[in-house]
Amino acid sequence: MPGTTPGARAMAIPVYKALPRLIRNTHQSLVDIANWSGGAVVRLGLGVSSAYLVTDPAHVQQVLQEKADIYPRGDDTALWRSVRRLVGDGILAEGETWAASRRTLGPLFRTTRIGPLVDTMAEAIATSVDELEVAAAAGTPIDVGSELSRIVSSAIMRVFFADRIDIEAALRIMAAQEVIVTAMGPRLLAPGVPWWIRLPGDRRFIAAVQTIDDILLPVLHEALQRPGDSDDVLSTLARARTSDGAPLGLKQMRDDLVSMVAVTTETSYVVLTWLWPVLANNPEVAGRLFAEVDHVIGDGPVRAENLRDLTYTRMVLDELLRLYPAGWILPRRAAEADVLGGVRIKKGASIILSPYATHRMSALWGETAEVFDPERFAPGRDEGRHRYAYYPFGGGRHRCLGEHLFALEAVLVVATFLSRFRFRLDDPAIPGTRVAASLRPARPVEMVLTRKAHAAA
């Protein structure tokens, strides 16, 4: 990494170079800048403001963990300003509001609690995958993102709400989330524009948030009136009490549930949408993955006890998260002046962390950094790797609560799917990326399914 003097100016890219490049190809530009700088802190001219791109793992650790109080999320950053309009206060807030939600939700996502729900998720996923039999028999192409949204929502809604939300309402929530995430794109590219100035997508964003509230609020009212004794997340929250013995308020329940539903569903189906073109372009990886699922699962069903034997499947998913992290950008705001990587950071400065960029840096991952290689995550291969060279779920105190849930759910979805089907993509090329709140393909991924018994081994 280029040497710097403590308190020196950052390497800089002026607005006339930075902005056109980022608008033209946002994600690859971040990778190119990270490689060009060797991980040094870079000031990006963005027109009305500047931001500092932070990609070196040691600097990322300082921002997310060691100096987290200096670098909060900040309501005035484009991403978090939009996110807060969806999720309100709660687990994605800061300070005591965040701490209270973390104390309430944290125990619900521990391994000891999620583990017993694996078979419940597996059954919901299997039932949803069953519905693909019709398309497979007819040879009808399916939209992978749409089908994964349906499959993932069925599992998450079962864990979160038991039978309080039906699949039709769940799909309306997922459709609204799709609108919200993609409608945020213009604001990510215009971070200095205040909300009172309307941008393309704002009307759709606001209407989609209202759709989610229209579905969830009556369900939350009912749960507070009749909590029941179920072990789903909503029932548990409805029975929960604050430190002074009072029940949780409707707003806190609403904000926390919207946050967790959005995070747990969005990450799973968006990341898994990338899997199929990746497998189509890496036949050796695909063959080994198919063989492991055939050996461990056979013709199914997938059960909790199978998961420990799906080691290569987990390696494939870890590598998928490296190259295609759903949370591709994590903005922060400097609450006070600081020195980061030898560079003076002024109070109020915008900080951009990008797992997408850090995960593809050749200085960290070698000259084949952009090659899909699950062996990077074979047992023992992470020795000597900085813990923040790979951070698809963030880090520090804001590390995503849904990480363990994703790890279980994603393996269940992939194993269930591949125990039934093989596939052929209409367009085998790996899609480009789309600027949105999560890392989405620039075009739909469509494929034709074949029942496994009729596929080549």
Summary of the structure (lengths in Angstrom):
residues: 457
radius of gyration: 22.0
end to end distance: 46.8
largest distance: 65.5
contacts: 1496
relative contact order: 0.18
helix: 56%
strand: 10%
